[in-house]
Structure formats: structure tokens, C-alpha cells
Amino acid sequence: MCSSRKILWSLLLLSLLEVGLGVASIVLGAVGINWVRGEHQPQQGDASPVWSGLCFLLCGMCGVLCARKRTGLIMILFSACCICGLIAGILNFQFVRALNKRPNSMQSIHLAAMTLACLGISSCTLSTWLTCRLASSEQQRMFMEREHSLHHSHEMTEKVGKEWKI
């Protein structure tokens, strides 16, 4: 079983990767939108890399927060952000794939956007799994602390009881 420390470091590194993917996707989407405006009217999927990039960026920032503060609420928030990032990445891939079927000069940008979407989808999936592992690890840690505390208070009760008998 993986230790909580390894899970935290993996989650932090994966979250930083998501932040990078988000920024790269936003930049690529902005370049694509500017390029499209020069050629023709923007279409439905032209801005999808920007929106999925924002979701990846938000997911990565929540992941960094989750790695620092391991409360249940933040873990739930991070899992929800990962699911939103996963959905946004899938939609981005579908929109860009539909745009890529049309003949134009932006195939390299579309291929890069689909690659970033696939990497974002993968990182969101892994982050969700790691968050579940972290939550399980934290639950076990809290259970062990509670058991130790209950055992200690039981020993103290016995010790105080023996002192009163003397």
C-alpha cells in the first residue's frame, strides 16, 4: 500500500501538471481564435480549448490546495473539479475533432489542442483516483488516532480507579 506522503507528492505533481496543461490549452485556444478570425467567422468549437483549459487550471489549483490541506470538504471540491475537467476535456476533444474534419490550415493547432485535451483527461482521471486513495488513507489515519486516544483514555481511567482504591 502506498503511503500518504507518496500520494500527496503524486497529487501535487499531477496538480502542477494540470495547471501547466490548463495554461497551455488557454494559450493555444487564444492563438487558434485569433488565427480563425483572420480567415473566417469563428465557429462553435473554436473556443473550446480555452474553456477546457480554464477547467484544467481550476482543477490543478484545487489539487494544490488539496495537497496542502487534506480536509474532507477540499477533497470533495477537488474531486468535483476533476470531474468537471474530465467532462470539459472530452467536450473539447469532440468539438476540435469535428473542426479538424474540415479542410483548413489549422490542423496542427487542432492536433495540439486534442493532445492537450487527452493529457488533461488523463490527469483528471488520475487525480480523481489519487484523491480517493488520499481520502481512504486519511480515514485510516483518523481511525488509528481515535483508537489510540480511546485506548489511552481507557488506561487513564483504570489508573485513576486504582489510585482511588488505595
Order of alpha helices (4+ residues) and beta strands (2+ residues): alpha-alpha-alpha-alpha
